[in-house]
Amino acid sequence: MSFIVAIDGPAGAGKGTITQLVGKKLGLVNIDTGATFRCVALNMIQENINIQEEEKIVKMLDKINIEMYPDGNVFLNGEEVTHRIRENDVNRFVSPVSVLPMVRNKLLEVQRRIAEGKDVIMEGRDIGTVVFPNADVKIYLDATAEERARRRVAQNQEKGIQSSYDEVLQGIKERDRRDSTREIAPLRRAEDAIYVDSTNLSIEQVVEKMIKIIEERRK
């Protein structure tokens, strides 16, 4: 039997960081679904494939190899791309790529296979609504667009990625619009998901709050 924790929410809400910390504290396997979509987007950029070229996308997906490790490192076709998939060109491209049916179908299989038979915590846009609608725990992690932009700029600076606050804020608002209005698996809070607003909370406070929610359900 698996124990599944599904964390959904918009870009920049802190899902990746929080999920990693909570997973370590509770001994849950952390599966970063967003990174899988980013890998596909990067692979398309590398091979100069646009979203209209369906045949090329299908061929690319047939041979793509995405690997994730407990230390957080991500590999695409044998190359370490942990930081590369967070850069601006991938940020702009990943949302339209993520709605392509062939991409979602391929990665849905990958994500479910990785989680099979394990106690996992998984974050993304549609984990509690599509990937694992019967998850044991569902949490929707949110924050204002302004706070999410501030956090993303700070993260970029730490990684040596140049970006302006206004550029990042505009990108986040546009991505929110695309993610929430797309036809396939739109970003939305599952009816039975617990809402957590992290705008005015520290990372430690959010982690503590989530651990309490998960442990109560786990009992």
Secondary structure per residue as TSV (DSSP state, phi and psi in degrees):
chain	resnum	aa	ss	phi	psi
A	1	M	-	360.0	139.5
A	2	S	-	-100.0	154.4
A	3	F	E	-118.7	116.2
A	4	I	E	-112.1	125.8
A	5	V	E	-110.8	119.9
A	6	A	E	-106.4	122.3
A	7	I	E	-115.1	114.9
A	8	D	E	-115.4	164.6
A	9	G	-	157.4	169.5
A	10	P	-	-74.9	169.1
A	11	A	T	-59.4	135.2
A	12	G	T	82.9	7.6
A	13	A	S	-78.7	-7.0
A	14	G	S	96.2	14.4
A	15	K	H	-58.9	-43.6
A	16	G	H	-62.7	-50.8
A	17	T	H	-62.8	-48.7
A	18	I	H	-63.7	-44.6
A	19	T	H	-60.8	-41.0
A	20	Q	H	-63.1	-45.6
A	21	L	H	-67.4	-44.7
A	22	V	H	-64.1	-41.8
A	23	G	H	-59.1	-43.4
A	24	K	H	-64.7	-43.5
A	25	K	H	-67.4	-32.9
A	26	L	H	-103.6	1.9
A	27	G	T	69.9	32.0
A	28	L	-	-99.5	143.1
A	29	V	E	-74.0	126.2
A	30	N	E	-93.9	120.2
A	31	I	E	-116.2	112.0
A	32	D	E	-88.8	93.9
A	33	T	H	-69.0	-33.1
A	34	G	H	-59.1	-36.0
A	35	A	H	-64.7	-32.2
A	36	T	H	-66.3	-41.0
A	37	F	H	-67.3	-37.5
A	38	R	H	-64.7	-35.6
A	39	C	H	-63.8	-42.1
A	40	V	H	-62.7	-45.0
A	41	A	H	-60.1	-44.4
A	42	L	H	-64.2	-41.5
A	43	N	H	-61.3	-38.6
A	44	M	H	-67.0	-39.1
A	45	I	H	-62.7	-45.2
A	46	Q	H	-62.2	-36.1
A	47	E	T	-97.0	7.5
A	48	N	T	55.4	47.8
A	49	I	-	-106.5	129.0
A	50	N	-	-97.2	168.7
A	51	I	T	-71.5	-9.8
A	52	Q	T	-86.0	-15.0
A	53	E	-	-89.7	76.2
A	54	E	H	-62.6	-41.2
A	55	E	H	-62.5	-41.9
A	56	K	H	-66.1	-37.5
A	57	I	H	-64.4	-45.2
A	58	V	H	-60.5	-43.9
A	59	K	H	-63.6	-40.1
A	60	M	H	-64.0	-43.3
A	61	L	H	-64.8	-30.8
A	62	D	H	-64.4	-27.5
A	63	K	H	-112.9	-3.6
A	64	I	-	-66.7	142.9
A	65	N	-	-130.6	111.9
A	66	I	E	-113.5	125.9
A	67	E	E	-125.2	139.3
A	68	M	E	-126.5	142.3
A	69	Y	-	-122.7	156.5
A	70	P	T	-56.8	-26.0
A	71	D	T	-79.7	0.0
A	72	G	S	95.5	-7.3
A	73	N	-	-73.0	142.3
A	74	V	E	-120.8	134.1
A	75	F	E	-119.8	136.5
A	76	L	E	-119.8	115.1
A	77	N	T	51.7	42.6
A	78	G	T	85.8	-2.5
A	79	E	E	-109.7	134.1
A	80	E	E	-72.6	121.3
A	81	V	-	-129.8	21.8
A	82	T	T	-51.2	-46.5
A	83	H	T	-88.2	-33.8
A	84	R	G	-59.1	-36.8
A	85	I	G	-74.7	-3.3
A	86	R	G	-102.3	3.0
A	87	E	S	-79.8	165.4
A	88	N	H	-60.2	-37.9
A	89	D	H	-64.9	-37.1
A	90	V	H	-72.4	-40.0
A	91	N	H	-55.4	-42.0
A	92	R	H	-73.0	-27.6
A	93	F	H	-95.8	-23.7
A	94	V	H	-67.8	-34.1
A	95	S	H	-65.3	-50.7
A	96	P	H	-63.3	-32.3
A	97	V	H	-67.3	-39.0
A	98	S	H	-68.2	-15.3
A	99	V	T	-93.5	-5.1
A	100	L	-	-68.7	125.4
A	101	P	H	-54.5	-41.8
A	102	M	H	-67.3	-31.7
A	103	V	H	-70.6	-47.6
A	104	R	H	-63.3	-41.3
A	105	N	H	-63.6	-43.1
A	106	K	H	-63.1	-48.3
A	107	L	H	-75.3	-25.8
A	108	L	H	-62.1	-43.4
A	109	E	H	-61.1	-45.1
A	110	V	H	-61.4	-47.8
A	111	Q	H	-64.2	-43.1
A	112	R	H	-68.4	-36.0
A	113	R	H	-66.3	-41.0
A	114	I	H	-61.5	-38.4
A	115	A	H	-81.8	-13.9
A	116	E	T	-58.3	125.0
A	117	G	T	74.4	12.2
A	118	K	S	-121.4	160.7
A	119	D	E	-91.6	112.0
A	120	V	E	-127.6	157.7
A	121	I	E	-123.9	126.6
A	122	M	E	-131.9	133.1
A	123	E	E	-120.5	150.8
A	124	G	E	176.3	-148.6
A	125	R	S	-105.6	-26.5
A	126	D	S	-138.5	32.4
A	127	I	I	-67.1	-47.6
A	128	G	I	-79.1	-13.6
A	129	T	I	-104.7	-29.9
A	130	V	I	-125.7	-54.9
A	131	V	I	-66.2	-51.4
A	132	F	-	-132.9	75.1
A	133	P	T	-64.2	-17.5
A	134	N	T	-105.5	25.5
A	135	A	-	-56.7	148.4
A	136	D	S	-68.2	-35.4
A	137	V	E	-134.8	132.5
A	138	K	E	-124.7	127.9
A	139	I	E	-129.4	134.8
A	140	Y	E	-108.0	109.4
A	141	L	E	-96.6	124.3
A	142	D	E	-131.8	168.7
A	143	A	-	-167.5	160.2
A	144	T	-	-63.8	155.6
A	145	A	H	-60.2	-38.1
A	146	E	H	-64.6	-43.3
A	147	E	H	-67.9	-38.4
A	148	R	H	-65.3	-38.2
A	149	A	H	-65.3	-42.9
A	150	R	H	-60.1	-43.4
A	151	R	H	-65.3	-41.9
A	152	R	H	-64.9	-40.5
A	153	V	H	-61.8	-43.2
A	154	A	H	-62.7	-41.6
A	155	Q	H	-63.1	-43.3
A	156	N	H	-61.6	-41.0
A	157	Q	H	-62.0	-40.6
A	158	E	H	-63.0	-32.2
A	159	K	T	-91.9	0.4
A	160	G	T	78.6	19.3
A	161	I	-	-96.6	123.7
A	162	Q	-	-80.8	128.3
A	163	S	-	-159.9	147.8
A	164	S	-	-98.4	153.1
A	165	Y	H	-59.1	-46.4
A	166	D	H	-62.3	-39.8
A	167	E	H	-64.5	-44.8
A	168	V	H	-67.3	-42.0
A	169	L	H	-61.8	-44.4
A	170	Q	H	-61.7	-41.8
A	171	G	H	-64.6	-39.3
A	172	I	H	-66.3	-43.7
A	173	K	H	-63.7	-39.6
A	174	E	H	-67.9	-39.7
A	175	R	H	-67.3	-38.8
A	176	D	H	-56.9	-44.5
A	177	R	H	-63.2	-46.8
A	178	R	H	-65.0	-46.0
A	179	D	H	-65.4	-34.8
A	180	S	H	-85.9	-14.5
A	181	T	H	-112.1	-3.3
A	182	R	-	-66.9	152.6
A	183	E	S	-72.1	-38.5
A	184	I	S	-97.6	121.9
A	185	A	S	46.3	60.2
A	186	P	-	-66.2	155.3
A	187	L	-	-68.7	120.1
A	188	R	-	-159.0	157.6
A	189	R	-	-82.2	126.7
A	190	A	-	-62.4	146.8
A	191	E	T	-58.4	-31.9
A	192	D	T	-102.2	15.8
A	193	A	-	-84.5	143.5
A	194	I	E	-86.1	128.5
A	195	Y	E	-88.2	129.0
A	196	V	E	-127.4	117.8
A	197	D	E	-97.1	115.7
A	198	S	-	-98.6	6.4
A	199	T	T	-51.5	-47.8
A	200	N	T	-108.5	21.0
A	201	L	-	-113.0	147.5
A	202	S	-	-77.8	167.1
A	203	I	H	-58.5	-43.1
A	204	E	H	-62.4	-38.4
A	205	Q	H	-68.3	-39.8
A	206	V	H	-66.3	-44.1
A	207	V	H	-58.6	-47.1
A	208	E	H	-60.4	-42.4
A	209	K	H	-64.2	-43.3
A	210	M	H	-68.5	-40.2
A	211	I	H	-60.3	-41.3
A	212	K	H	-61.3	-44.4
A	213	I	H	-61.1	-47.0
A	214	I	H	-67.3	-44.1
A	215	E	H	-64.8	-34.9
A	216	E	H	-63.9	-42.1
A	217	R	H	-69.9	-34.7
A	218	R	H	-67.9	-29.3
A	219	K	-	-67.5	360.0
